Amino acid sequence: MSAQPAATEKRQVVGIGELCVSDQADTVLITYALGSCVAVVVHDPKRRVGGLLHYMLPQSKAMPEKAVAQPGMFADTGVPMLFHRLYAVGCHKRELVVKVVGGGHLLGAADAFDIGHRNLEVLDKVFARSGVFVAARDVGGAVSRTVELNVGTGRVTVRSHRKEHVL
């Protein structure tokens, strides 16, 4: 299954509605249980900087007060914040490797809201407006995923149903 973390490796858990940017090469950013939620994983290989956002909902307009208090909860506020934090530590958009994980449909056919699909739709619009290219995706389906980013190497690992692969 998965290798044990190196003794010097630091793990930083990114919860629902949170984001984290790190320039510490020995850090692994990890988020758990992505169902309809989406993780935006960004790495700058030149600077060895990484960022991870775990957002829950597509648009902040439904809950503007919540968006002010926790912008990482929404695609339309969390994604820009993630990129601005990356730029603040010296990253440049053209050098970033972006990967997307999640956006599942876990509730079955009875899920009239299809939040996972809507999360991905809004994300695609945000990226299209901003000129962001997505290098890889592991999205959709009826599975929960855990994703981790090794900040030093840029390796993105996705685990789901006791299976693991590099994205």
Z-matrix of the N, CA and C atoms (Angstrom, degrees):
N
C 1 1.453
C 2 1.522 1 108.09
N 3 1.313 2 119.83 1 -130.11
C 4 1.457 3 119.82 2 -175.83
C 5 1.519 4 110.88 3 -92.53
N 6 1.312 5 114.02 4 148.72
C 7 1.456 6 120.44 5 179.28
C 8 1.522 7 109.20 6 -72.61
N 9 1.315 8 115.83 7 151.20
C 10 1.448 9 120.80 8 176.29
C 11 1.525 10 109.17 9 -70.71
N 12 1.340 11 118.11 10 144.53
C 13 1.451 12 119.57 11 179.04
C 14 1.524 13 110.79 12 -63.63
N 15 1.315 14 116.15 13 147.94
C 16 1.459 15 120.97 14 176.93
C 17 1.517 16 108.55 15 -62.07
N 18 1.331 17 116.25 16 150.90
C 19 1.462 18 121.22 17 -176.34
C 20 1.526 19 112.03 18 -59.01
N 21 1.318 20 118.12 19 -31.04
C 22 1.461 21 120.89 20 -177.90
C 23 1.525 22 113.06 21 -93.76
N 24 1.317 23 117.40 22 -1.42
C 25 1.460 24 121.74 23 -177.70
C 26 1.528 25 110.66 24 -75.09
N 27 1.335 26 115.61 25 131.87
C 28 1.465 27 121.11 26 176.36
C 29 1.523 28 108.25 27 -101.30
N 30 1.328 29 116.95 28 134.41
C 31 1.460 30 121.25 29 179.51
C 32 1.526 31 108.11 30 -109.08
N 33 1.324 32 115.24 31 129.96
C 34 1.461 33 121.64 32 178.70
C 35 1.524 34 107.93 33 -118.14
N 36 1.311 35 116.41 34 113.78
C 37 1.464 36 121.17 35 179.75
C 38 1.523 37 109.15 36 -82.02
N 39 1.340 38 115.11 37 131.41
C 40 1.455 39 122.64 38 176.78
C 41 1.524 40 106.56 39 -108.89
N 42 1.314 41 116.37 40 113.39
C 43 1.464 42 121.19 41 -176.82
C 44 1.520 43 113.11 42 -82.57
N 45 1.307 44 116.12 43 177.46
C 46 1.460 45 122.47 44 178.32
C 47 1.526 46 109.16 45 -61.34
N 48 1.326 47 115.51 46 129.53
C 49 1.459 48 120.86 47 179.86
C 50 1.510 49 113.82 48 78.56
N 51 1.327 50 116.51 49 12.56
C 52 1.464 51 120.58 50 -179.24
C 53 1.526 52 110.27 51 -115.15
N 54 1.322 53 114.54 52 162.90
C 55 1.449 54 120.69 53 171.13
C 56 1.513 55 108.36 54 -142.27
N 57 1.327 56 114.83 55 157.66
C 58 1.455 57 120.50 56 -178.94
C 59 1.521 58 108.00 57 -147.00
N 60 1.317 59 116.10 58 139.03
C 61 1.458 60 123.43 59 173.03
C 62 1.515 61 106.82 60 -123.54
N 63 1.338 62 115.72 61 134.80
C 64 1.462 63 120.23 62 -179.40
C 65 1.521 64 110.91 63 -136.71
N 66 1.328 65 114.61 64 141.83
C 67 1.461 66 120.53 65 172.74
C 68 1.529 67 110.20 66 -113.03
N 69 1.320 68 115.69 67 19.92
C 70 1.459 69 122.13 68 179.36
C 71 1.521 70 109.26 69 -97.28
N 72 1.327 71 116.89 70 109.74
C 73 1.465 72 121.97 71 -173.87
C 74 1.526 73 113.20 72 -61.43
N 75 1.329 74 117.79 73 -22.46
C 76 1.468 75 120.59 74 -179.02
C 77 1.527 76 112.66 75 -91.14
N 78 1.323 77 117.12 76 14.87
C 79 1.460 78 121.43 77 -177.00
C 80 1.529 79 110.99 78 -104.37
N 81 1.323 80 115.59 79 142.04
C 82 1.455 81 123.15 80 172.25
C 83 1.522 82 106.80 81 -116.62
N 84 1.331 83 115.98 82 121.39
C 85 1.465 84 121.28 83 174.78
C 86 1.516 85 107.23 84 -90.45
N 87 1.321 86 116.93 85 132.05
C 88 1.466 87 120.73 86 -175.42
C 89 1.521 88 110.48 87 -138.00
N 90 1.327 89 115.82 88 141.77
C 91 1.454 90 120.63 89 172.56
C 92 1.520 91 108.45 90 -135.35
N 93 1.319 92 115.28 91 145.61
C 94 1.459 93 121.90 92 -172.14
C 95 1.532 94 111.98 93 -111.51
N 96 1.320 95 114.71 94 156.67
C 97 1.471 96 124.33 95 165.75
C 98 1.525 97 113.90 96 56.37
N 99 1.319 98 116.82 97 49.53
C 100 1.458 99 120.34 98 173.67
C 101 1.525 100 107.90 99 -75.00
N 102 1.291 101 115.89 100 111.84
C 103 1.459 102 121.02 101 173.58
C 104 1.514 103 106.83 102 -102.61
N 105 1.333 104 116.02 103 -98.60
C 106 1.464 105 119.79 104 174.09
C 107 1.527 106 111.21 105 -80.34
N 108 1.327 107 116.96 106 -15.11
C 109 1.464 108 121.20 107 176.22
C 110 1.526 109 109.71 108 -66.45
N 111 1.324 110 115.22 109 162.78
C 112 1.461 111 121.13 110 -178.73
C 113 1.519 112 109.60 111 -128.35
N 114 1.328 113 115.48 112 139.28
C 115 1.464 114 121.70 113 171.49
C 116 1.520 115 108.07 114 -105.94
N 117 1.314 116 115.76 115 128.07
C 118 1.455 117 122.28 116 171.63
C 119 1.525 118 105.10 117 -103.69
N 120 1.328 119 115.30 118 118.45
C 121 1.459 120 122.23 119 -175.60
C 122 1.524 121 107.49 120 -113.50
N 123 1.327 122 116.71 121 124.89
C 124 1.460 123 121.20 122 -175.71
C 125 1.521 124 109.23 123 -129.20
N 126 1.333 125 115.45 124 136.48
C 127 1.466 126 120.23 125 179.76
C 128 1.520 127 109.78 126 -136.31
N 129 1.317 128 115.24 127 138.72
C 130 1.458 129 122.65 128 173.13
C 131 1.523 130 106.85 129 -109.30
N 132 1.333 131 117.92 130 101.73
C 133 1.466 132 120.10 131 -175.99
C 134 1.522 133 113.93 132 -66.29
N 135 1.310 134 117.82 133 -29.06
C 136 1.466 135 121.71 134 -179.54
C 137 1.526 136 110.98 135 -69.36
N 138 1.321 137 116.46 136 -45.67
C 139 1.462 138 121.48 137 -176.76
C 140 1.527 139 112.91 138 -94.51
N 141 1.324 140 116.58 139 -9.56
C 142 1.470 141 122.27 140 -176.44
C 143 1.523 142 110.80 141 55.46
N 144 1.325 143 112.74 142 54.84
C 145 1.461 144 122.41 143 177.23
C 146 1.524 145 107.07 144 -120.68
N 147 1.321 146 116.74 145 141.36
C 148 1.450 147 120.44 146 178.44
C 149 1.504 148 111.81 147 -134.81
N 150 1.329 149 114.96 148 155.52
C 151 1.449 150 120.75 149 177.11
C 152 1.509 151 110.28 150 -142.96
N 153 1.325 152 116.00 151 149.36
C 154 1.456 153 121.32 152 179.46
C 155 1.521 154 108.48 153 -142.73
N 156 1.325 155 115.53 154 131.43
C 157 1.459 156 123.51 155 175.49
C 158 1.516 157 108.21 156 -120.56
N 159 1.325 158 117.55 157 134.58
C 160 1.469 159 123.32 158 175.11
C 161 1.524 160 106.60 159 -118.52
N 162 1.332 161 115.52 160 94.79
C 163 1.465 162 118.01 161 -179.44
C 164 1.523 163 110.85 162 -101.18
N 165 1.345 164 113.30 163 156.51
C 166 1.460 165 121.01 164 -170.69
C 167 1.532 166 113.36 165 -108.84
N 168 1.328 167 116.47 166 -34.05
C 169 1.462 168 121.07 167 -172.51
C 170 1.532 169 110.56 168 -132.18
N 171 1.325 170 116.95 169 154.18
C 172 1.463 171 119.21 170 -174.71
C 173 1.529 172 115.03 171 -72.72
N 174 1.328 173 117.33 172 -46.68
C 175 1.459 174 119.08 173 -171.84
C 176 1.518 175 112.50 174 -130.42
N 177 1.313 176 114.25 175 140.71
C 178 1.455 177 121.53 176 -176.78
C 179 1.522 178 113.92 177 -80.36
N 180 1.337 179 118.29 178 -14.81
C 181 1.472 180 120.43 179 -174.20
C 182 1.527 181 112.66 180 -61.34
N 183 1.320 182 117.92 181 -24.72
C 184 1.463 183 120.57 182 178.97
C 185 1.525 184 112.03 183 -71.48
N 186 1.339 185 116.65 184 -27.07
C 187 1.462 186 121.37 185 -178.41
C 188 1.530 187 109.83 186 -140.42
N 189 1.329 188 118.38 187 70.35
C 190 1.468 189 120.52 188 -174.67
C 191 1.532 190 114.39 189 -60.85
N 192 1.328 191 117.06 190 -34.87
C 193 1.468 192 119.34 191 179.21
C 194 1.531 193 110.55 192 -65.81
N 195 1.325 194 115.46 193 -41.14
C 196 1.469 195 120.84 194 178.56
C 197 1.528 196 110.07 195 -65.07
N 198 1.333 197 116.91 196 -37.76
C 199 1.467 198 121.41 197 -179.82
C 200 1.521 199 111.47 198 -63.95
N 201 1.317 200 116.63 199 -34.83
C 202 1.464 201 120.08 200 177.51
C 203 1.532 202 109.75 201 -69.54
N 204 1.322 203 116.07 202 -44.18
C 205 1.465 204 120.79 203 -178.63
C 206 1.524 205 112.83 204 -72.94
N 207 1.331 206 117.59 205 -35.64
C 208 1.466 207 121.69 206 -175.77
C 209 1.537 208 109.82 207 -142.94
N 210 1.335 209 116.85 208 74.73
C 211 1.467 210 119.85 209 -176.56
C 212 1.524 211 113.96 210 -62.59
N 213 1.315 212 118.24 211 -23.68
C 214 1.456 213 121.75 212 179.16
C 215 1.517 214 113.51 213 -69.18
N 216 1.307 215 117.75 214 -7.24
C 217 1.451 216 120.90 215 -179.75
C 218 1.536 217 111.70 216 -76.24
N 219 1.341 218 117.36 217 -19.22
C 220 1.463 219 122.20 218 -172.88
C 221 1.530 220 111.40 219 -121.89
N 222 1.327 221 116.37 220 146.69
C 223 1.463 222 121.12 221 178.16
C 224 1.521 223 111.38 222 -62.16
N 225 1.329 224 116.86 223 -46.21
C 226 1.461 225 119.79 224 -172.37
C 227 1.520 226 114.35 225 -71.81
N 228 1.323 227 118.27 226 -16.42
C 229 1.465 228 120.75 227 176.33
C 230 1.534 229 111.60 228 -110.72
N 231 1.325 230 117.10 229 -34.11
C 232 1.465 231 120.75 230 -177.74
C 233 1.517 232 114.24 231 -72.01
N 234 1.339 233 116.77 232 -40.87
C 235 1.470 234 119.73 233 -178.62
C 236 1.527 235 111.03 234 -62.88
N 237 1.342 236 119.34 235 -50.08
C 238 1.467 237 118.13 236 177.39
C 239 1.533 238 112.81 237 -58.87
N 240 1.337 239 116.47 238 -38.75
C 241 1.460 240 119.19 239 179.35
C 242 1.532 241 110.85 240 -63.37
N 243 1.335 242 117.22 241 -42.87
C 244 1.466 243 120.99 242 178.22
C 245 1.531 244 110.48 243 -57.37
N 246 1.326 245 116.24 244 -49.12
C 247 1.464 246 119.90 245 -178.27
C 248 1.528 247 111.53 246 -66.00
N 249 1.324 248 118.77 247 -39.10
C 250 1.463 249 120.43 248 177.68
C 251 1.526 250 111.60 249 -63.10
N 252 1.315 251 116.61 250 -37.37
C 253 1.476 252 118.85 251 177.31
C 254 1.533 253 111.31 252 -67.83
N 255 1.328 254 116.70 253 -35.65
C 256 1.461 255 120.21 254 175.93
C 257 1.528 256 110.39 255 -66.14
N 258 1.325 257 116.97 256 -42.94
C 259 1.466 258 120.47 257 178.48
C 260 1.528 259 110.92 258 -63.58
N 261 1.325 260 116.66 259 -35.09
C 262 1.469 261 121.27 260 -178.89
C 263 1.527 262 112.63 261 -63.68
N 264 1.337 263 117.48 262 -24.27
C 265 1.475 264 120.26 263 178.47
C 266 1.528 265 111.17 264 -101.60
N 267 1.343 266 116.67 265 16.86
C 268 1.449 267 120.56 266 171.74
C 269 1.515 268 117.15 267 99.52
N 270 1.321 269 118.03 268 4.31
C 271 1.474 270 120.35 269 179.54
C 272 1.529 271 110.36 270 -76.68
N 273 1.331 272 114.97 271 155.70
C 274 1.460 273 122.77 272 176.60
C 275 1.524 274 108.36 273 -124.11
N 276 1.326 275 116.40 274 135.33
C 277 1.463 276 122.00 275 -175.24
C 278 1.528 277 112.28 276 -50.55
N 279 1.313 278 118.12 277 -43.29
C 280 1.471 279 121.57 278 -174.91
C 281 1.533 280 112.83 279 -65.91
N 282 1.327 281 117.63 280 -16.34
C 283 1.466 282 121.42 281 -178.69
C 284 1.524 283 113.61 282 -101.89
N 285 1.325 284 116.57 283 -1.45
C 286 1.460 285 120.20 284 -175.49
C 287 1.529 286 111.69 285 -86.75
N 288 1.330 287 115.19 286 140.09
C 289 1.456 288 122.44 287 174.66
C 290 1.529 289 106.07 288 -104.12
N 291 1.327 290 115.90 289 119.49
C 292 1.464 291 121.76 290 -174.23
C 293 1.530 292 109.41 291 -112.23
N 294 1.333 293 115.33 292 132.80
C 295 1.459 294 121.28 293 176.74
C 296 1.526 295 108.15 294 -132.54
N 297 1.346 296 115.97 295 149.86
C 298 1.460 297 121.63 296 -175.29
C 299 1.525 298 108.77 297 -128.18
N 300 1.335 299 115.89 298 134.70
C 301 1.460 300 121.73 299 -178.75
C 302 1.526 301 108.66 300 -136.25
N 303 1.332 302 116.92 301 139.60
C 304 1.464 303 121.94 302 174.07
C 305 1.511 304 112.48 303 114.72
N 306 1.322 305 115.59 304 -144.23
C 307 1.461 306 121.02 305 -179.45
C 308 1.513 307 113.01 306 67.31
N 309 1.323 308 115.76 307 34.15
C 310 1.461 309 120.47 308 -178.62
C 311 1.521 310 112.96 309 -75.26
N 312 1.307 311 113.84 310 173.59
C 313 1.469 312 123.05 311 -179.51
C 314 1.526 313 106.06 312 -126.32
N 315 1.326 314 116.42 313 79.28
C 316 1.463 315 120.96 314 -169.42
C 317 1.522 316 115.08 315 -85.52
N 318 1.318 317 118.29 316 -17.27
C 319 1.460 318 119.73 317 -173.97
C 320 1.523 319 113.49 318 -89.43
N 321 1.308 320 117.30 319 -1.11
C 322 1.460 321 120.08 320 178.67
C 323 1.512 322 112.69 321 83.31
N 324 1.313 323 115.87 322 -168.40
C 325 1.459 324 122.27 323 -174.37
C 326 1.530 325 112.56 324 -64.86
N 327 1.319 326 117.85 325 -19.95
C 328 1.459 327 120.63 326 -177.86
C 329 1.529 328 112.63 327 -76.84
N 330 1.331 329 118.01 328 -7.44
C 331 1.462 330 121.54 329 -177.89
C 332 1.527 331 110.54 330 -80.49
N 333 1.323 332 116.24 331 88.21
C 334 1.467 333 121.36 332 -177.90
C 335 1.523 334 112.14 333 -67.29
N 336 1.320 335 117.84 334 -23.04
C 337 1.457 336 120.82 335 -177.21
C 338 1.527 337 112.32 336 -80.08
N 339 1.323 338 117.85 337 -30.08
C 340 1.469 339 123.64 338 -179.11
C 341 1.522 340 111.91 339 41.86
N 342 1.324 341 115.89 340 57.77
C 343 1.459 342 122.76 341 -176.82
C 344 1.530 343 111.15 342 -58.56
N 345 1.325 344 118.17 343 -39.86
C 346 1.464 345 120.69 344 -179.67
C 347 1.516 346 111.77 345 -57.51
N 348 1.321 347 116.91 346 -47.32
C 349 1.472 348 121.29 347 179.11
C 350 1.522 349 110.68 348 -63.82
N 351 1.323 350 116.78 349 -44.20
C 352 1.469 351 120.80 350 179.34
C 353 1.520 352 111.11 351 -64.60
N 354 1.335 353 117.27 352 -38.03
C 355 1.469 354 120.67 353 176.32
C 356 1.530 355 111.16 354 -58.28
N 357 1.318 356 116.04 355 -44.12
C 358 1.470 357 120.50 356 -178.82
C 359 1.525 358 111.32 357 -71.08
N 360 1.331 359 117.03 358 -37.56
C 361 1.464 360 121.51 359 178.99
C 362 1.525 361 111.51 360 -60.25
N 363 1.311 362 116.37 361 -48.04
C 364 1.464 363 121.21 362 -179.67
C 365 1.528 364 109.77 363 -66.36
N 366 1.313 365 117.29 364 -40.96
C 367 1.466 366 120.20 365 178.36
C 368 1.525 367 110.61 366 -59.45
N 369 1.321 368 117.32 367 -44.61
C 370 1.466 369 120.77 368 178.58
C 371 1.526 370 111.12 369 -59.81
N 372 1.318 371 117.68 370 -38.56
C 373 1.466 372 121.21 371 178.52
C 374 1.531 373 111.01 372 -67.52
N 375 1.333 374 116.71 373 -42.88
C 376 1.467 375 120.68 374 178.08
C 377 1.527 376 109.51 375 -60.84
N 378 1.309 377 117.32 376 -45.95
C 379 1.467 378 120.77 377 179.85
C 380 1.528 379 111.76 378 -65.88
N 381 1.331 380 117.98 379 -40.53
C 382 1.467 381 121.03 380 179.83
C 383 1.527 382 110.78 381 -62.05
N 384 1.334 383 116.31 382 -44.06
C 385 1.471 384 120.53 383 178.55
C 386 1.521 385 111.83 384 -63.90
N 387 1.316 386 116.88 385 -32.11
C 388 1.463 387 121.84 386 -175.34
C 389 1.521 388 113.56 387 -94.90
N 390 1.315 389 117.16 388 -6.10
C 391 1.459 390 119.83 389 -179.21
C 392 1.512 391 113.40 390 70.46
N 393 1.335 392 116.48 391 35.24
C 394 1.471 393 121.79 392 179.54
C 395 1.527 394 109.04 393 -96.63
N 396 1.314 395 115.83 394 128.20
C 397 1.468 396 122.58 395 177.52
C 398 1.523 397 109.15 396 -95.19
N 399 1.332 398 117.28 397 133.49
C 400 1.460 399 121.97 398 177.48
C 401 1.524 400 108.25 399 -97.54
N 402 1.328 401 115.89 400 120.14
C 403 1.465 402 122.01 401 -176.80
C 404 1.521 403 112.94 402 -76.32
N 405 1.348 404 117.51 403 -32.83
C 406 1.468 405 120.51 404 -177.61
C 407 1.522 406 109.43 405 -157.73
N 408 1.347 407 114.33 406 152.31
C 409 1.465 408 121.80 407 179.12
C 410 1.521 409 110.08 408 -138.82
N 411 1.312 410 114.97 409 145.23
C 412 1.458 411 122.48 410 167.35
C 413 1.528 412 103.86 411 -135.87
N 414 1.338 413 115.99 412 90.80
C 415 1.461 414 120.39 413 -169.78
C 416 1.525 415 111.82 414 -133.93
N 417 1.345 416 114.15 415 165.27
C 418 1.456 417 121.31 416 175.75
C 419 1.509 418 113.00 417 76.87
N 420 1.313 419 114.81 418 -164.50
C 421 1.460 420 120.42 419 179.69
C 422 1.514 421 112.18 420 75.07
N 423 1.315 422 114.96 421 -178.64
C 424 1.460 423 121.88 422 -177.46
C 425 1.519 424 110.55 423 -111.86
N 426 1.339 425 115.74 424 47.02
C 427 1.465 426 120.32 425 -178.39
C 428 1.515 427 110.86 426 -127.04
N 429 1.316 428 115.21 427 150.05
C 430 1.460 429 122.39 428 172.13
C 431 1.527 430 107.45 429 -93.35
N 432 1.321 431 116.69 430 143.54
C 433 1.462 432 120.70 431 -176.42
C 434 1.519 433 111.03 432 -130.05
N 435 1.327 434 115.03 433 149.00
C 436 1.454 435 123.56 434 168.53
C 437 1.514 436 106.04 435 -115.26
N 438 1.315 437 116.68 436 136.80
C 439 1.465 438 120.16 437 -178.48
C 440 1.526 439 109.59 438 -130.53
N 441 1.321 440 114.78 439 143.00
C 442 1.458 441 118.67 440 175.28
C 443 1.525 442 110.37 441 -137.72
N 444 1.327 443 114.31 442 147.54
C 445 1.452 444 123.11 443 178.84
C 446 1.518 445 109.15 444 -120.19
N 447 1.326 446 116.43 445 122.76
C 448 1.450 447 121.54 446 171.77
C 449 1.522 448 106.50 447 -84.38
N 450 1.312 449 117.60 448 111.40
C 451 1.459 450 122.23 449 -174.15
C 452 1.530 451 111.40 450 -62.20
N 453 1.309 452 118.49 451 -38.14
C 454 1.460 453 121.45 452 -178.41
C 455 1.512 454 114.29 453 -69.12
N 456 1.321 455 116.73 454 -38.10
C 457 1.466 456 120.21 455 -174.82
C 458 1.525 457 113.77 456 -103.87
N 459 1.344 458 117.03 457 -21.76
C 460 1.455 459 121.14 458 -175.62
C 461 1.517 460 113.32 459 83.19
N 462 1.305 461 117.23 460 2.42
C 463 1.469 462 121.46 461 -178.95
C 464 1.531 463 109.60 462 -67.53
N 465 1.340 464 115.51 463 126.59
C 466 1.456 465 122.10 464 177.33
C 467 1.518 466 107.46 465 -110.84
N 468 1.325 467 116.14 466 120.53
C 469 1.460 468 122.20 467 -179.12
C 470 1.525 469 108.90 468 -113.14
N 471 1.330 470 115.22 469 133.29
C 472 1.464 471 121.67 470 178.99
C 473 1.520 472 107.87 471 -117.04
N 474 1.340 473 116.18 472 130.43
C 475 1.461 474 121.61 473 176.49
C 476 1.523 475 108.82 474 -119.40
N 477 1.334 476 114.61 475 136.11
C 478 1.448 477 120.94 476 178.36
C 479 1.519 478 108.78 477 -156.15
N 480 1.312 479 116.45 478 130.05
C 481 1.464 480 121.46 479 178.42
C 482 1.531 481 112.05 480 49.45
N 483 1.304 482 116.64 481 49.68
C 484 1.474 483 123.88 482 176.56
C 485 1.521 484 113.16 483 63.14
N 486 1.318 485 117.07 484 16.56
C 487 1.464 486 121.52 485 174.50
C 488 1.524 487 107.07 486 -113.81
N 489 1.303 488 115.39 487 150.85
C 490 1.447 489 120.39 488 -178.41
C 491 1.521 490 109.38 489 -137.84
N 492 1.332 491 116.14 490 140.04
C 493 1.462 492 119.51 491 174.11
C 494 1.531 493 109.77 492 -148.81
N 495 1.313 494 114.72 493 158.25
C 496 1.462 495 121.57 494 176.61
C 497 1.512 496 107.62 495 -91.84
N 498 1.310 497 115.38 496 132.05
C 499 1.463 498 121.17 497 -179.41
C 500 1.516 499 109.70 498 -96.23
